[in-house]
C-alpha cells in the first residue's frame, strides 16, 4: 500500500510512542490485535509488533500532535492540528485501495423479490464494496453522549411505539405503511450522526422485554453506527437503518414458540421452520409499494455467507450485496453478545475474536475489521474491571484511543457499590488510589457480580 498525504511507511524499529499504526505489512487476521489500528504508547508496543511485521504504515493525522509536527508536511500540520479535536479519527484518510475478498465467483445469481429483481452480480458487488469502503464523508461528534441522551431516548421510545403498530398489522395480516418505519429510522439516524454513543448505550441497556422489538431496534442502531463509521452518506445510512429494523420482520409469521429461539437450541425441524423467516420477510416487504430494493436485499441476504454455506441461496462472497454482508456481521455479533436462554452471551472481546475467526470463511474479513473498530473492544454500555479492582460502565469512546474510554466507576475494589458513582475519562485521568494510571484490565459479562448497569444510567 503506497503512502498517502496522511500515511507514511516506517520500519517497525523506527516507530515512536505517539504514532498511530493504521496498516500492517500483512493482514490483521492472525495477529493478536482485535482492533485494526494501534496507538504506540511504549517500547513494549514496538517490541510486540516486531514479532509480526517488518514495516507498517503510520497515519500522521491520527497520531499524537507532536508526531504530526515532527513528520507531516507543513501544510498538513496546519490542517491536521486545526481539526485534531473534531475530525472523526476512526475514518482512515489514506485514500488507498482496500483488499478485496479472496473468493471470486463469476456466476450471476438472480432472485425475484416480488416486483424487485435482486441481481447477485459478483463484479458489481466487488465494486460496490470497494466504493463503500472509500469513506465519502467525515462525521464528527457535535455533542457529547450525555447531551445526546434525551434525544436518543425519545428516538427509542418512538421506535418501540411504531414497531408495535407494525407488528399488530402483521399479526392481523394487514399491510402497513413503511413511511412510519422511515420516520423512526430518520430519528435514530439523526441522533447517531450527532453522537452514536448515546444510541449504542441505549441499545445495550434498554429493553422492553419483547425480544423481537428489542432485536430489531438494536440491529438498526448497530447498522446505522456501522455505516456512520464507514463514512456513508446520509441517504445510505437511512437504507441501512431501515434494513436493520425490517431484517427479521418475517419472524413474526413463525409460531410464537419459535420467534425468539436461536442457534443450537433448535432441533433440525425447528431450524428448517425458522429459516422460513427470510421468505416471509421478503413477502411482507415486497407487498409494500414503497419498500426500497436495498432493504429487501438486506432481509433476503443477511444469512448468506462468504463461503456459500449460508441461506436461502447459498451465495458466495462478492455475489452478496455489501449491505447484506454488513447485516450478516451485525446479526452474528448480536447473537454472540446476547446469548440464548440458559446460555449467557460472550464478552465483547471474545465475540469480536469469534467474528474474526468466522471472517476466514463465513463473513467479510474487511468489514469485520471495520465493525470491530466501530464498536470497540469495550463497547458502550459494557461492564469493565479496572486495574484498581473497581468496576465501571463504559459511557463513550475516545475516537483515537478506544482502550481509554469515558467510564462511570460504580463499585469499589471489593465490588461494593459506591453511594455516588464517579465519571472518569481514562485518557485524561490521573493516577488511581494506588498511584498507578487507570487502565481497563478485563471486560465483564453482562450482570457480573449481580450488577445491573441500567439502574445507573436509565
C-alpha positions in Angstrom: 0.0 0.0 0.0 1.6 3.3 -1.0 1.9 6.1 1.5 -0.6 9.0 1.1 -0.7 12.6 2.3 -1.5 11.3 5.8 0.1 7.9 5.8 3.8 7.2 6.0 5.6 3.9 5.7 8.0 3.1 8.7 10.1 0.1 9.6 8.9 -1.2 12.9 12.3 -0.4 14.6 11.8 3.3 13.7 8.4 3.7 15.3 8.0 6.1 18.2 5.4 6.4 21.0 2.6 8.6 19.9 2.4 7.1 16.4 -0.9 5.6 15.2 -0.3 2.5 13.1 -3.2 2.2 10.6 -1.9 -0.7 8.4 0.5 -3.6 8.7 2.6 -5.3 6.0 0.2 -8.3 6.4 -3.4 -8.9 7.2 -4.6 -8.1 10.7 -6.1 -11.6 10.8 -3.7 -13.9 12.5 -2.3 -11.1 14.7 -3.2 -10.6 18.4 -4.8 -7.2 17.6 -8.5 -7.4 18.0 -9.0 -3.9 16.5 -7.4 -2.7 13.3 -5.2 0.2 14.4 -2.7 0.6 17.1 -1.6 3.7 19.0 2.0 3.2 20.0 2.3 4.0 23.7 5.6 2.4 24.8 8.6 0.4 23.6 6.7 -2.7 24.6 4.2 -2.0 21.9 7.0 -1.7 19.3 8.7 -4.9 20.5 5.4 -6.7 20.2 4.9 -5.5 16.6 8.4 -6.8 15.7 7.2 -10.3 16.1 4.6 -9.9 13.3 5.8 -7.1 10.9 8.9 -5.6 9.3 7.2 -2.4 8.3 3.9 -0.6 9.0 2.0 2.5 7.9 1.6 5.3 10.3 -1.4 7.7 9.9 0.0 11.0 10.9 -3.4 12.6 11.2 -4.4 10.1 13.9 -1.1 10.2 15.7 -0.4 12.5 18.7 0.1 16.2 17.8 3.8 16.2 18.4 4.2 13.4 15.8 2.3 15.4 13.3 4.6 18.4 13.9 7.7 16.2 13.5 6.8 14.2 10.4 4.0 15.8 8.4 4.5 18.4 5.7 3.8 22.0 6.9 0.5 22.4 5.1 -0.8 19.1 6.5 0.3 20.0 10.1 -1.7 23.2 10.0 -4.8 21.4 8.7 -4.4 18.3 11.0 -3.8 20.2 14.2 -6.7 22.6 13.5 -9.0 19.7 13.2 -7.5 17.3 15.7 -10.3 17.5 18.2 -13.1 17.5 15.7 -12.0 15.1 12.9 -13.5 11.6 13.2 -10.3 9.8 13.8 -11.8 6.4 13.2 -12.2 7.3 9.5 -9.0 6.4 7.7 -7.8 9.0 5.3 -5.1 7.2 3.4 -7.2 7.1 0.2 -5.7 3.8 -0.6 -7.4 0.7 -2.0 -8.9 -1.9 0.3 -8.0 -5.5 -0.1 -10.7 -7.4 -2.0 -12.2 -10.7 -0.9 -10.4 -13.9 -1.8 -13.4 -15.6 -3.2 -14.1 -14.5 -6.8 -17.2 -16.1 -8.3 -18.1 -15.3 -11.9 -21.6 -16.8 -12.0 -24.5 -14.4 -11.6 -27.4 -15.4 -9.3 -30.8 -13.7 -9.7 -33.5 -13.8 -7.1 -37.0 -12.5 -7.6 -38.4 -10.5 -4.7 -41.9 -9.7 -5.8 -41.7 -6.7 -8.1 -38.0 -6.3 -7.2 -35.3 -8.1 -9.1 -32.1 -8.6 -7.0 -29.1 -9.4 -9.0 -26.2 -11.0 -7.2 -23.5 -9.9 -9.6 -20.1 -10.5 -8.2 -18.3 -7.9 -10.2 -20.9 -5.3 -9.5 -20.8 -6.1 -5.8 -17.0 -6.1 -5.7 -17.0 -2.6 -7.0 -19.8 -1.7 -4.6 -17.9 -2.9 -1.6 -14.7 -1.0 -2.6 -16.8 2.1 -3.1 -18.5 1.6 0.2 -15.1 1.5 1.9 -13.8 4.7 0.4 -15.3 6.9 3.2 -17.1 9.6 1.3 -18.0 11.6 4.4 -16.2 12.5 7.7 -18.7 12.5 10.6 -17.8 14.4 13.7 -19.4 14.2 17.2 -21.2 17.5 17.5 -22.2 16.9 21.1 -21.4 14.6 24.0 -23.1 11.3 24.6 -24.7 12.8 27.8 -26.0 15.8 25.8 -27.5 13.4 23.2 -29.1 11.0 25.6 -32.5 12.8 25.9 -33.0 12.9 22.2 -31.8 9.3 21.7 -34.2 8.1 24.4 -37.1 9.8 22.6 -36.0 8.2 19.4 -36.0 4.8 21.1 -39.5 5.3 22.6 -40.8 6.4 19.2 -39.2 3.3 17.6 -40.8 0.9 20.1 -44.2 2.5 19.6 -44.1 2.4 15.8 -42.7 -1.2 15.7 -45.5 -2.3 17.9 -48.0 -0.9 15.5 -46.3 -2.6 12.6 -46.3 -5.9 14.5 -50.0 -5.7 15.2 -50.7 -5.1 11.5 -48.6 -8.1 10.5 -50.4 -10.3 13.1 -53.7 -9.1 11.7 -52.4 -9.9 8.2 -53.0 -6.3 7.1 -50.4 -4.1 5.4 -48.5 -1.2 6.9 -47.1 2.0 5.6 -43.3 1.8 5.6 -43.2 5.6 5.8 -43.8 5.3 9.6 -40.7 3.0 9.8 -38.8 5.5 7.8 -39.7 8.2 10.3 -38.3 6.1 13.1 -35.1 5.4 11.3 -34.7 9.1 10.4 -35.0 10.0 14.1 -32.5 7.3 15.1 -30.2 8.3 12.3 -30.0 12.0 13.2 -29.2 11.0 16.8 -26.4 8.7 15.7 -25.0 11.3 13.3 -24.7 13.8 16.2 -23.1 11.2 18.5 -23.5 7.4 18.1 -22.6 6.5 21.7 -25.9 7.6 23.2 -27.9 5.2 21.0 -25.3 2.4 21.4 -25.6 2.8 25.1 -29.4 2.5 25.0 -29.1 -0.5 22.6 -27.0 -2.2 25.3 -29.1 -1.3 28.3 -32.7 -0.5 27.3 -35.2 -3.3 26.9 -39.0 -3.7 26.5 -39.0 -7.4 27.4 -40.2 -8.1 23.8 -37.2 -9.7 22.2 -38.3 -9.2 18.6 -38.8 -5.4 19.2 -35.5 -5.1 21.1 -33.5 -7.0 18.5 -35.0 -5.0 15.6 -34.0 -1.7 17.1 -30.6 -2.9 18.3 -29.9 -4.1 14.8 -31.0 -0.8 13.3 -28.8 1.1 15.7 -25.7 -1.1 15.0 -26.1 -0.8 11.3 -26.5 3.0 11.5 -23.4 3.3 13.6 -21.5 0.9 11.3 -22.5 3.0 8.3 -21.5 6.2 10.0 -18.1 4.7 10.9 -17.6 3.9 7.2 -18.5 7.4 6.3 -21.5 6.6 4.2 -23.8 9.5 3.1 -27.0 10.2 4.9 -29.3 8.5 2.4 -27.4 5.2 2.6 -27.5 5.4 6.4 -31.3 5.5 6.2 -31.3 2.5 4.0 -29.1 0.5 6.4 -31.2 1.6 9.4 -34.4 0.6 7.8 -32.9 -2.7 6.6 -31.9 -3.4 10.2 -35.3 -2.6 11.5 -37.0 -4.8 8.9 -34.4 -7.5 8.7 -36.2 -10.1 10.8 -39.7 -8.9 10.3 -40.6 -12.4 8.8 -40.1 -14.0 12.3 -43.5 -12.6 13.2 -45.1 -15.1 11.0 -43.3 -18.0 12.7 -45.1 -20.0 15.5 -44.8 -18.0 18.8 -42.6 -20.6 20.4 -40.0 -20.3 17.6 -39.9 -16.5 17.2 -37.1 -16.0 19.8 -35.4 -19.3 19.7 -31.9 -19.3 18.2 -29.0 -21.4 17.0 -28.1 -24.5 18.9 -31.4 -24.5 20.9 -33.2 -25.5 17.7 -33.7 -29.1 16.6 -33.5 -29.9 12.8 -37.2 -29.5 12.2 -37.3 -26.2 14.1 -34.3 -24.9 12.2 -36.0 -25.6 8.9 -39.0 -23.7 10.1 -37.0 -20.7 11.4 -35.1 -20.4 8.1 -38.5 -19.6 6.5 -38.4 -16.2 8.2 -36.3 -14.9 5.3 -39.0 -15.9 2.8 -41.7 -14.4 5.0 -39.8 -11.2 5.4 -39.3 -10.9 1.6 -43.0 -11.5 1.1 -44.0 -8.9 3.7 -41.6 -6.2 2.3 -42.3 -6.8 -1.4 -46.0 -6.4 -0.8 -45.3 -2.8 0.1 -45.3 -0.4 -2.8 -42.6 1.8 -1.5 -40.0 -0.6 0.2 -36.5 0.3 -1.1 -34.9 -2.5 -3.1 -31.8 -2.5 -0.8 -34.0 -3.0 2.3 -35.4 -6.1 0.6 -31.8 -7.3 -0.2 -30.8 -6.9 3.5 -33.8 -9.0 4.6 -33.0 -11.6 2.0 -29.2 -11.8 2.3 -28.3 -11.4 6.0 -27.9 -15.1 6.5 -25.8 -15.6 3.4 -22.1 -16.4 4.0 -18.9 -15.7 2.0 -18.2 -19.4 1.6 -21.6 -20.3 0.2 -22.8 -22.1 3.3 -25.5 -19.5 4.1 -29.1 -19.4 3.1 -31.5 -19.1 1.3 -29.5 -19.0 -2.0 -26.0 -20.2 -0.9 -24.4 -17.2 -2.5 -20.6 -16.8 -2.5 -18.5 -13.8 -1.4 -18.9 -11.0 -3.9 -22.3 -12.3 -5.0 -23.6 -10.9 -1.7 -24.5 -7.2 -1.7 -22.3 -5.1 0.7 -25.3 -4.2 2.8 -26.1 -7.9 3.1 -22.6 -8.5 4.3 -22.7 -5.7 6.8 -26.1 -7.1 8.1 -24.6 -10.6 8.5 -21.9 -9.3 10.7 -24.2 -7.3 12.9 -26.6 -10.3 13.1 -23.8 -12.6 14.2 -22.4 -10.2 16.7 -25.7 -9.6 18.4 -26.4 -13.3 18.7 -22.9 -13.8 20.3 -23.4 -10.9 22.7 -26.9 -11.5 23.9 -26.7 -15.3 24.1 -29.6 -17.7 24.4 -31.9 -18.9 27.1 -29.7 -20.7 29.7 -26.5 -19.6 27.9 -25.0 -16.2 28.6 -23.6 -14.2 25.8 -19.9 -13.8 25.1 -17.9 -10.9 26.4 -17.2 -8.3 23.6 -13.5 -9.3 23.3 -14.4 -13.0 22.7 -17.3 -12.1 20.4 -15.0 -10.0 18.2 -12.5 -12.8 18.3 -15.1 -15.3 17.1 -16.3 -12.9 14.4 -12.7 -12.6 13.1 -12.3 -16.4 13.1 -15.6 -16.6 11.1 -14.3 -14.0 8.7 -11.9 -16.5 7.3 -14.8 -18.2 5.7 -18.3 -17.0 6.5 -18.0 -13.3 6.9 -16.3 -10.5 5.1 -12.9 -10.0 6.8 -12.6 -6.4 5.6 -15.9 -5.5 7.0 -15.4 -7.4 10.3 -12.3 -5.4 11.0 -14.2 -2.2 10.3 -17.0 -3.3 12.6 -14.6 -4.1 15.3 -13.2 -0.5 15.0 -16.8 0.8 15.1 -17.9 -0.7 18.3 -14.6 -1.1 20.1 -13.2 -3.8 22.2 -15.1 -2.3 25.2 -18.5 -1.4 23.6 -20.5 1.5 25.1 -22.7 0.1 27.9 -20.4 -2.8 28.8 -19.0 -3.6 32.2 -15.3 -3.5 32.8 -12.8 -4.0 35.6 -10.0 -1.5 36.3 -6.5 -2.2 37.5 -7.7 -0.7 40.8 -10.2 -3.6 41.1 -13.1 -1.2 40.7 -16.0 -1.9 38.3 -17.1 0.6 35.7 -19.6 1.1 32.9 -18.3 2.3 29.5 -20.1 5.5 28.7 -18.5 6.7 25.5 -15.4 6.2 23.3 -12.4 8.3 22.7 -12.2 8.2 19.0 -8.4 8.0 18.8 -7.8 5.7 21.8 -10.5 3.2 22.2 -8.8 1.4 25.0 -9.2 4.6 27.1 -12.9 5.3 27.0 -15.0 7.6 29.2 -16.4 5.5 32.1 -18.6 5.6 35.2 -17.0 3.9 38.2 -19.8 2.2 40.1 -18.1 -0.3 42.5 -15.0 -0.3 44.7 -12.3 -2.9 44.6 -14.4 -5.2 46.9 -17.2 -4.9 44.3 -19.4 -2.9 46.7 -21.5 -0.2 45.0 -20.4 3.4 45.6 -23.0 5.7 47.0 -22.1 8.3 44.4 -20.6 6.8 41.1 -17.9 9.0 39.5 -17.4 9.7 35.9 -13.8 9.5 34.5 -12.2 10.0 31.1 -9.4 7.4 31.1 -7.4 9.4 28.6 -7.3 12.4 30.9 -7.4 10.6 34.3 -4.6 10.9 36.7 -3.3 8.0 38.9 -5.7 5.7 40.8 -5.6 5.4 44.6 -2.6 3.1 44.3 -0.7 5.7 42.4 -0.9 3.9 39.0 -2.6 5.3 35.9 -6.1 3.9 35.5 -6.4 1.2 32.9 -9.0 -1.5 31.9 -7.8 -5.0 32.7 -10.8 -7.1 32.0 -14.2 -6.9 30.3 -17.0 -8.5 32.2 -20.1 -10.4 31.2 -23.4 -8.6 31.5 -24.7 -9.0 35.0 -21.3 -9.8 36.6 -21.3 -9.5 40.4 -25.0 -9.0 40.3 -24.6 -5.5 38.8 -27.4 -4.1 36.7 -26.0 -1.2 34.7 -29.4 0.0 33.7 -30.2 1.4 37.2 -27.2 3.7 36.9 -27.9 5.2 33.6 -31.5 4.8 32.6 
